[in-house]
């Protein structure tokens, strides 16, 4: 794991959260981060792990959501609380002005022909809409509901080139039980999406940390 490890661990999620709360705190409300080391071959595209999950208590921060859509979906997205909404005009703004003032990008299925041109801009930043992450909404889908889920703290995750997943699962200001529940839901979600090509252990290690703290290993 990339994080320097605290002496405690491996311990249960409940113990790890309690220990994290005891560590020296920064002057701001730090994000509680989870780092999961997967037993995948990151060079194999069929072993890439990617998706999104709503956490029971959100992530404690304001999420800026951009939506690429057109027609009736424009008003639906705005009414649901999307921060940036547009069609071809938004595609052009991202492409020509490198506009990236958002944390999550959603797209209606009928916009993907145009949005696909933004792969080189959005892809490296983990912002490219994809059906696997639930960020491409099919014609039969409820765009407004998807917008509300991400605004409320639905967390996207993806394995990186080292075979690890890093995600925020709350804030240090959350009470311990809420953090424990968020963490358990997130870990179980990852456990449930083991690629069929992975043999042996899927989760090799889990570390919990705050933005500025050392990491605490969890029992898995």
N, C-alpha and C positions, 0 to 999 in steps of 0.2 A: 504494500500500500504506500501511497505517496506521503501520507500524513505521518509526522513523528508520533510514535506511540507513547501513551501514558502508561505508567507501571501496572495499573489495574487491568485485569482481563486475562483470558476471555471471560466475560460475565454475561448474565442475562440482560435483556433489553431494559428491564426495570432498574437493575443495578447500574447499568451504564448511564442511564438518564440521570439517576441520583448522583452518580459520581461526576458527571459532566456539570451539573449544577454547582458542585463544590469547587470546581476549578476557577482560577483567576479569570475575571470577566473583563471584557472590553467596555468602553464607555457607550457603545451603541448596542442595539438589540441584535445580537448575532444570529445568523441562520444556523440551525442544526442540520448538519450534513451527514449523509450516509454514503459510504464508499463500499461497493461490492465487487469482489474479485471473482470473476467467472471462469469456469473450466471450459472455455470455448477456444476455438482457433479463429482469432479475429481476421485472418486472411481469407477465411471462407465466408462468402456473402450469405450462405444459407444458415450460418451460425450467428449472424448479427442479431442482437436482441434490441427491440425497439417497441415502444408503445406509450400509453398514457393511462393514468389512473387518478380518479378523484380521491383525495384523502379525506377521512371523516371530519377533520378539524381544519382543513385548508392548510396554507403554508405561511400565513401571517404577513403577506406582502401584497401590495397592489400589482396586479398583472396587467400589462398593456397588451391588448389583443387587436391584431390587424386581421381584417377579413377581405379576401378577394372574392367578390361576387357581383352580380348584376341583376337587373330587373327587380322583382318584388323582394328579393333577398336583401337588397340594400337597406330598406326601411326596417326589415325584420332584425338585421344585424345591429343596426343603430339602436333600436328599441330595446334589444337585449343587453346593451351596454358596451358594445365593441368600441374601442378607442379610435381606430382608423378603419374606414370602409371605402372600398373603391373597386372598379373593374379595370379596364384597359388603362385608365389614367393612373391608378395605383401601381400597376405593373411597370408603366413607363417611369414613374417617379422613383421606384426602387432601382430600376435598371440604369437610368441616366443620372440620377442625383444621389445614388447610393443611400436612399432613405431607409433607415433601419431602426426607427424609434418605436420599437415594439418588442415584447418578450415572446409572443406566440403568434404564429401566422396560420390562419385557417383559410380554406378555399372551398367554394362550391365546386362540384364535379365539372360543371359546364365551363369553369374558368381555367381548368388545369392545362388546357392546350396553350394558353397564354402564360400561365404561371410557370410552366415547365422551362421557359426561357430564362428563369431567374435562378436556375440550379447552381450556377457558379457563385452567385452572390449569397443566396440563402443557405445552400447546402453546407458549406464549411462552418457556418454559425449554428447549425442545428435547427434552422428555422424553416426548412423546406416542407411544405405540407405533404403529408403522405397518408394513405389509407391505413397503414399499419399503426400509425400513432393516433389515428382517429381525428386527424386534422384536415382530411378531405371529406366533405359532407356530400353524400350521394343525393340525387334528385329526390329520392323518397325520404331523405333524412330531415331531421328537425334542426335547422341551422341555429335558431334562437337558443335552443337547449344546449347545444354544443358551446356556443359563446358563453352562456351563463356558467357552464361547468368550468371552463378555463378561467373565467373571471373569478370564480370562487376558490380556485387553487388546485385545479386538476394538474397533475405533474406529468410532464413528458420525461421519458428516460430513453437512453440509447447507449449501447456498449461502444467504448472508444477503441482506438487502434491497439491498446494494450489489453483489451478484454475486460475492462472495468466499467462499472456504472457509477456515476456520481450524481447525487440529487439532493435538493433541499427538502426537508420533511417537517419544517416548522421553525419556530423562533424560540430563543432561550427564555422569552417571557411567558411562553405557554406553560400551563401547569404540567406536572410530570405525567399524569395519566393520559392527557391528550397527546403528548409526545410519544408515549409508549404505544398508544393505539395507532397513531399515524405510521410509526416505524413498523409495527407488526403487519399492518395492511400492505405496506410497500414491499416488505421482504416476501410475503406470501404471494404477492402479484408476480414478482420476479421468479420465484420458485415455480409458478404455474406456467411460465412461458419457455420452459426448457426446449431448445431446438431438438428435433428428432435425431440430428446427426451427432449430438454430444453424447459421448460415452463416459461412464464414471461420474465423479462428482461434478455437479453443475455449479454450486456455490462453494468456492474454496475459502472464502473469508469475508467477514463483514466488519467494517470499522465505523464507529460513530464519532463525530467531532462537532465542535462549533467553529465558526469562521476563523477565529484566532487561536483555537486551542489545539492541544495534542489530541490524537485519536485514541479511542478506547475500543478494544476488540470485543466483538459479541460472540456468544456461543451460537453456532448454527447447526 
